[in-house]
Amino acid sequence: MKKSVTIFFVLSFCLSCLSHARNFAVPKHEYRAVWLTVIENLDWPSERSAAPFSEAMQKSELRNILDSLKALNVNCVMLQTRVRGDLIYPSRLEPFSHLFTGTAGQSPGYDPLAFAIEECHKRGMQLHAWVVTLPLGKDEHVAMLGEKALPRRDRALCTHYGGAWYMEPGNPATSPYITEIVREIVSNYDIDGIHLDYVRYPDKTDGYPDSKLYRKYGGGLSLAQWRRSNITRIVKDVHTCVKSIKPWVRVSCAPLGKYDSLTRYSSMGWDALNTCYQEAQEWLKEGVMDILFPMLYFKGNHFYPFVRDWQENAFGRHVVPGVGIYRLLPEYGGWDKSEISRQLFTSRAAGCAGTAVFRSSHLTGNASGVCDVYSLVYRYPALVPPMTWHGSSVEPPCGLAVEPVEHGYRIRWNGVEPASGLPAVRYNVYVCYGDSVDTGDPKNLLSVMQDGTVYEWHCRKAPQVTFAVTAVDAYGVESEPVEACCSMNALQRKLLLP
């Protein structure tokens, strides 16, 4: 009887949310995020080579990936930046990943992180640097890195467990080391976010060898409390570091999909709080996380009630469920794409700030027709939700002018100076056939987060068209719009319109 009640509740919740979602317009502000992996060359680059032509090939491949994501209205890319104790940019701290050239420590001749940021921003997309925090790789990987591997350079920072190496969260020196990696990225690159992954203990901790450290540093806490405090220390130190350098950079992480067992739904012994010692909801409450991307790669009552739990404990910050589209593949469950549709719609109906999908190539490769689902749910562009808790504001642009050109229209406006200490303002362009533009409707978005103050729209002429432009600051806060209308007189219509 209990099982039947549970199933009935979940199905009712799903159907209610799905119906609710279909009846509402697509939100204007919503994360449409994707994890783009480099480990094992899964998403990018597909080939590792030091040949002279490989740089051009790798760059072209990433451009094509980003073009495909842009066409699907993706607005946030989380690019794997620290992989397993190695990096995809030149660093004084850790070696260059072998995934670009085939040789650890060897530069591919360009800076993949800088290139990816530039290309994302050209397309109006955010780039968050995805930092794999504690895992350092299996024995074979560490052996390949040789003397450059962290376990060789500083054995005290590392723990060997289950055939793999980890940075040891119980060592007080671990957090400063990770913070220095984050500091280097935030200081040197125009990133939009720092995304912590595996900021947790290993998935199974039976026999995990930290008893000596616990005796030394436990301070009277239970083992579980001590481990949670170790992970929370890393999160807080990273947050402090990021915000001290660039307070507009978003800090996020990917906790396990279930925070804890719920009153009516068990986590089945697999949750963030008790399995891997992540106090993720407390991090939102304390304001040391701007976004959580819980990895909810489940379905049924392992997904829907836990989505609602995360959102009900968001404390005004952003919760963005991670959806496992890889589950569509036969080897990972062979889900029907309708399950993905329900998860995307119900996450929106639950009030979440968007969704993130794992992983990029399953989306761009249209696994099991997932692009049909994605294009339906996210049929219009969207802006990344603003971090309103920072209290920023931005002035609207002025001097907007429209002129017809051979293949459409050209619009210009005067730029807006950013607030003191903030990076350059970006702009959104809206259009509507008629005498006014509803800038609250995302179907009117023409260009998102562009850098310049000139925009050309190639289209057929119309008797009357109105454009609107808004300014957006680094926190994602948008100004009031400024509008300009272009109307044709009778002679112009006769000459220009078909």
C-alpha positions in Angstrom: 0.0 0.0 0.0 2.8 2.4 0.9 4.5 1.8 -2.5 1.2 2.5 -4.3 0.7 5.8 -2.4 4.3 6.8 -3.2 3.9 6.1 -6.9 0.6 7.9 -7.0 2.0 11.0 -5.3 5.0 11.2 -7.6 3.0 10.7 -10.7 0.4 13.3 -9.6 3.2 15.8 -8.8 4.9 15.2 -12.2 1.6 15.5 -14.2 0.7 18.7 -12.3 4.1 20.3 -12.9 4.1 19.2 -16.5 0.7 20.7 -17.1 1.6 23.8 -15.2 4.8 24.2 -17.2 3.2 23.8 -20.6 0.7 26.5 -19.8 3.3 29.1 -18.9 5.5 31.1 -21.2 9.2 30.3 -21.5 11.0 32.3 -18.8 13.2 35.2 -19.9 15.8 34.4 -17.2 16.9 30.8 -17.0 20.1 28.8 -16.9 20.5 26.5 -19.9 23.8 25.0 -18.9 25.9 22.2 -20.1 29.0 20.4 -18.8 31.7 20.2 -21.5 34.3 17.6 -20.5 37.9 17.2 -21.6 38.7 14.1 -19.6 39.4 11.1 -21.8 38.7 13.5 -24.7 35.0 12.8 -24.3 33.7 16.2 -25.6 36.7 18.2 -26.6 39.2 17.9 -28.1 38.4 14.7 -29.9 42.0 14.2 -30.9 45.2 14.9 -28.9 48.2 15.8 -31.0 51.3 18.0 -31.1 51.2 18.3 -34.9 51.4 21.8 -36.3 47.9 21.7 -37.6 46.3 20.3 -34.4 45.7 23.8 -32.9 43.6 24.9 -35.9 41.7 21.6 -35.8 41.0 21.8 -32.0 39.9 25.4 -32.3 37.6 24.7 -35.2 36.1 21.8 -33.3 35.3 23.9 -30.3 33.7 26.6 -32.5 31.5 24.0 -34.1 30.4 22.7 -30.7 29.6 26.2 -29.4 27.7 27.0 -32.6 25.6 23.9 -32.0 25.0 24.8 -28.4 24.1 28.4 -29.3 21.5 27.1 -31.8 19.9 25.2 -29.0 19.8 28.3 -26.8 22.4 27.1 -24.3 23.6 30.1 -22.4 26.2 28.7 -19.9 29.1 26.3 -20.6 30.9 24.7 -17.7 34.3 23.8 -19.2 36.5 21.2 -17.4 39.5 23.3 -16.5 41.3 21.3 -13.8 41.0 17.7 -14.8 42.9 15.4 -12.4 45.7 17.4 -10.9 46.4 18.9 -14.3 45.1 21.9 -16.2 44.0 23.2 -19.6 45.9 26.5 -19.3 49.5 27.4 -18.6 50.1 27.5 -14.9 52.8 27.9 -12.3 51.0 25.5 -10.1 50.2 22.3 -12.0 51.2 20.8 -15.4 49.4 21.2 -18.7 47.0 18.3 -19.4 48.1 15.7 -21.9 44.6 15.7 -23.4 45.6 18.3 -26.0 49.0 17.1 -27.1 49.4 13.6 -25.8 52.2 14.6 -23.5 51.7 15.9 -19.9 53.2 19.3 -19.4 53.3 20.2 -23.1 51.5 23.2 -24.4 49.3 22.8 -27.5 50.6 26.2 -28.7 47.6 28.2 -27.5 45.6 28.7 -24.3 42.5 26.5 -24.5 40.8 28.3 -21.5 41.4 31.8 -22.9 40.2 30.6 -26.4 37.0 29.0 -25.0 36.1 32.1 -23.0 36.6 34.4 -26.0 34.4 32.1 -28.2 31.7 31.7 -25.6 31.5 35.5 -25.1 31.3 36.1 -28.8 28.1 34.0 -28.8 26.6 35.7 -25.7 27.3 32.6 -23.5 28.8 32.4 -20.1 31.8 30.2 -19.4 32.3 28.8 -15.9 35.7 27.2 -15.1 34.9 23.6 -13.9 37.5 22.7 -11.3 37.7 19.0 -10.3 38.6 19.7 -6.7 39.9 16.7 -4.8 40.5 13.6 -7.1 44.0 13.4 -8.6 43.4 10.4 -10.8 44.1 6.7 -10.7 47.6 5.3 -10.2 48.3 5.1 -14.0 47.4 8.8 -14.4 49.7 9.9 -11.5 52.5 7.8 -12.9 52.1 9.4 -16.3 52.4 12.9 -14.8 55.7 11.8 -13.2 57.6 14.3 -11.1 54.9 16.9 -11.9 52.2 14.9 -10.1 51.1 16.4 -6.8 51.6 13.1 -4.9 55.2 13.2 -5.9 55.6 16.9 -5.1 53.7 17.0 -1.8 52.8 13.6 -0.5 51.3 15.0 2.8 48.5 16.7 0.8 47.4 13.4 -0.8 45.7 10.2 0.2 45.8 6.9 -1.7 42.6 5.1 -1.6 41.0 2.4 -3.8 43.7 2.5 -6.4 43.4 6.3 -6.9 44.8 9.5 -5.4 42.9 12.3 -3.7 43.8 15.6 -2.2 43.2 15.1 1.6 40.4 17.3 2.9 41.5 16.6 6.5 44.9 18.3 5.9 44.5 22.0 6.7 47.0 22.8 3.9 44.6 21.4 1.2 42.2 24.3 1.2 44.9 26.9 0.6 46.3 24.9 -2.3 42.9 24.6 -4.0 42.3 28.3 -3.3 45.5 29.2 -5.1 44.4 27.3 -8.2 41.1 29.2 -8.1 42.9 32.5 -7.5 45.1 32.0 -10.6 42.1 31.4 -12.8 40.0 34.2 -11.5 42.9 36.7 -11.6 44.0 35.9 -15.1 40.9 35.1 -17.0 37.6 36.8 -17.8 35.5 33.9 -16.5 31.9 34.1 -15.4 32.0 31.4 -12.8 34.1 29.0 -10.7 32.4 25.6 -10.6 33.6 23.1 -8.0 33.2 19.4 -8.8 34.1 16.5 -6.5 34.3 18.9 -3.6 33.6 15.9 -1.4 35.0 12.7 0.1 35.2 9.6 -2.1 31.9 8.0 -3.0 32.6 5.1 -0.5 34.5 5.9 2.7 34.6 2.5 4.4 38.2 2.1 5.3 39.1 5.6 4.2 42.5 6.2 5.9 42.1 9.5 7.7 42.1 8.2 11.3 45.5 9.8 12.2 44.4 13.2 10.9 41.1 12.9 12.7 42.8 12.3 16.0 45.1 15.2 15.3 42.6 17.8 14.1 39.1 16.4 15.1 38.7 18.9 17.9 36.0 16.9 19.7 33.7 16.7 16.7 32.3 13.4 15.5 34.0 11.9 12.5 31.1 12.9 10.2 31.0 16.5 11.6 34.7 16.8 11.2 34.6 15.6 7.6 31.8 18.0 6.8 33.7 20.9 8.3 36.8 20.0 6.1 34.7 20.2 2.9 32.9 23.3 4.1 36.3 25.0 4.8 37.3 24.5 1.2 34.0 25.9 -0.1 34.2 29.0 2.2 37.9 29.7 1.3 37.2 29.4 -2.4 34.2 31.8 -2.0 36.2 34.3 -0.1 39.0 34.2 -2.6 36.7 34.6 -5.7 34.7 37.5 -4.2 37.7 39.3 -3.0 39.1 39.5 -6.6 35.9 39.6 -8.7 32.7 39.6 -6.7 30.6 39.2 -9.9 32.1 35.8 -10.6 29.6 33.1 -9.7 30.6 30.4 -7.3 28.9 27.0 -7.7 29.3 23.3 -7.2 27.8 20.0 -8.2 26.7 18.1 -5.1 25.2 14.6 -5.1 21.7 14.7 -6.5 20.0 14.0 -3.1 20.9 16.2 -0.2 19.4 13.9 2.5 16.6 11.4 2.9 13.1 13.1 2.9 10.3 12.3 5.2 8.6 10.1 2.6 11.4 9.4 0.2 14.7 7.7 1.1 18.0 8.6 -0.4 18.7 4.9 -0.4 22.0 5.5 1.4 23.4 7.8 -1.3 23.2 11.5 -0.5 25.4 14.6 -0.3 25.2 15.1 3.5 25.9 11.7 4.8 27.7 9.8 2.0 30.2 12.4 0.9 29.9 15.1 3.7 28.6 18.0 1.6 26.6 20.5 3.6 25.3 22.0 0.3 22.0 23.4 1.5 23.8 25.1 4.4 26.2 26.6 1.9 23.2 28.3 0.2 21.9 29.5 3.5 25.2 31.0 4.5 25.7 32.6 1.1 28.9 30.9 0.2 27.4 29.4 -2.9 25.6 31.4 -5.6 24.4 28.3 -7.5 24.0 24.6 -6.9 23.9 22.1 -9.8 22.8 18.9 -7.9 23.5 15.9 -10.1 20.0 14.4 -10.3 20.7 11.7 -12.8 17.7 9.7 -11.7 14.0 9.4 -12.6 10.7 8.9 -10.8 10.7 9.4 -7.0 14.4 9.6 -7.1 14.2 12.8 -9.1 11.0 14.8 -8.6 10.7 15.1 -4.8 14.4 15.8 -4.5 14.2 18.7 -7.1 11.5 20.2 -4.9 13.6 19.7 -1.8 16.5 21.6 -3.3 14.3 24.4 -4.5 12.5 24.8 -1.2 15.9 25.2 0.5 17.5 27.6 -2.0 17.4 30.6 0.4 17.1 33.0 -2.4 20.1 31.6 -4.4 20.0 29.6 -7.6 19.3 25.9 -7.8 19.8 24.3 -11.2 19.1 20.6 -11.4 21.6 18.5 -13.3 19.8 16.3 -15.8 21.5 13.1 -17.0 20.8 13.0 -20.7 23.5 10.4 -21.0 20.9 8.1 -19.5 19.2 8.0 -23.0 22.0 5.8 -24.2 21.4 2.0 -24.0 24.5 1.4 -22.0 23.4 3.9 -19.3 19.7 2.9 -19.0 18.1 3.6 -22.4 15.6 6.1 -21.1 12.9 7.4 -23.4 13.4 11.1 -24.3 10.0 11.8 -22.8 11.6 11.3 -19.4 14.0 14.2 -20.2 11.1 16.3 -21.3 9.3 15.8 -18.0 12.4 16.6 -16.0 13.1 19.8 -17.8 9.5 21.0 -17.6 9.0 20.1 -14.0 12.3 21.7 -12.9 11.0 24.9 -14.4 7.5 24.5 -12.8 9.2 23.9 -9.4 10.7 27.3 -9.6 14.3 26.3 -10.3 16.7 28.7 -12.0 17.1 26.4 -15.0 18.8 23.1 -15.7 22.2 21.8 -16.7 22.7 18.7 -18.9 25.5 16.1 -18.7 27.1 16.1 -21.1 27.8 18.3 -24.1 28.4 15.7 -26.9 25.2 13.9 -26.0 23.3 17.1 -26.7 25.2 18.2 -29.8 25.1 14.6 -31.0 21.3 14.5 -30.5 21.4 11.3 -28.5 18.0 9.5 -29.0 16.5 12.6 -30.4 17.1 14.7 -27.3 17.4 17.9 -29.4 13.7 17.7 -30.2 13.0 17.8 -26.5 15.5 20.5 -25.8 14.3 22.7 -28.6 10.7 22.4 -27.5 11.4 23.3 -23.8 13.9 26.0 -24.7 12.4 27.3 -27.9 13.5 31.0 -27.2 16.7 32.5 -26.0 17.1 33.3 -22.3 19.3 35.4 -20.1 21.3 34.0 -17.3 19.5 34.8 -14.0 21.0 37.9 -12.2 22.6 37.7 -8.9 20.2 40.2 -7.4 21.6 39.7 -3.8 24.5 41.9 -4.7 22.2 44.9 -5.1 23.8 46.3 -8.3 22.0 48.5 -10.9 22.9 49.7 -14.4 21.9 52.8 -16.4 20.1 52.2 -19.7 21.9 53.1 -23.0 20.9 56.2 -24.9 21.1 57.6 -28.4 19.5 54.6 -30.0 19.2 55.1 -33.8 17.9 52.8 -36.5 18.6 52.9 -40.2 17.5 50.6 -43.1 20.4 49.0 -44.9 20.6 46.8 -48.0 19.8 43.5 -46.2 17.9 44.7 -43.2 18.5 47.2 -40.4 21.5 48.7 -38.6 21.1 50.0 -35.1 23.5 52.0 -33.0 23.5 53.4 -29.5 25.8 55.1 -27.0 27.7 52.8 -24.6 27.1 52.7 -20.9 30.0 53.1 -18.5 30.2 50.3 -15.9 30.0 51.0 -12.2 33.4 51.5 -10.6 35.5 48.3 -10.5 33.1 46.3 -12.8 34.0 45.0 -16.2 32.5 46.4 -19.4 28.7 46.4 -19.8 27.1 44.1 -22.4 23.9 44.6 -24.3 20.7 42.8 -25.2 18.8 43.7 -28.4 15.1 43.1 -28.8 12.9 43.5 -31.9 9.1 43.5 -32.6 7.1 44.3 -35.7 4.9 47.2 -34.5 5.3 50.4 -32.5 6.6 48.9 -29.2 8.6 46.0 -27.8 7.8 43.8 -24.9 11.2 43.2 -23.4 9.8 40.8 -20.9 9.0 38.3 -23.7 12.1 36.2 -24.7 10.8 35.6 -28.2 11.7 39.2 -28.9 15.3 38.7 -28.0 17.5 39.2 -31.1 21.0 39.4 -29.6 22.1 38.4 -26.1 25.0 39.8 -24.1 26.8 41.4 -27.0 29.9 43.6 -26.5 29.6 46.3 -29.2 27.2 49.2 -29.6 26.3 48.4 -33.3 24.1 45.6 -34.5 23.0 44.6 -38.0 19.9 42.5 -38.5 19.7 40.8 -41.8 15.9 40.4 -42.6 13.1 41.5 -44.9 11.9 45.0 -44.5 8.6 45.7 -42.8 6.3 48.7 -42.7 7.1 49.3 -39.1 9.7 47.7 -36.8 10.8 48.7 -33.3 14.0 47.8 -31.6 14.9 48.0 -27.9 18.3 47.8 -26.3 19.2 47.2 -22.6 22.5 47.2 -20.8 23.5 44.3 -18.6 26.2 44.5 -15.9 28.5 41.7 -14.7 26.0 40.5 -12.1 23.4 39.9 -14.8 21.3 42.9 -13.8 19.5 44.5 -16.8 18.7 48.1 -17.3 15.4 49.6 -18.4 15.1 49.5 -22.2 15.5 52.3 -24.7 13.5 52.0 -27.9 13.6 53.3 -31.5 11.1 52.7 -34.3 11.7 52.6 -38.0 8.7 53.3 -40.2 8.4 53.5 -44.0 6.4 56.0 -45.9 4.2 55.0 -48.8 6.9 55.5 -51.5 9.5 53.5 -49.5 7.1 50.7 -49.0 6.4 50.6 -52.8 10.1 50.5 -53.6 11.4 48.2 -50.9 8.7 45.8 -50.0 7.8 42.8 -52.2 
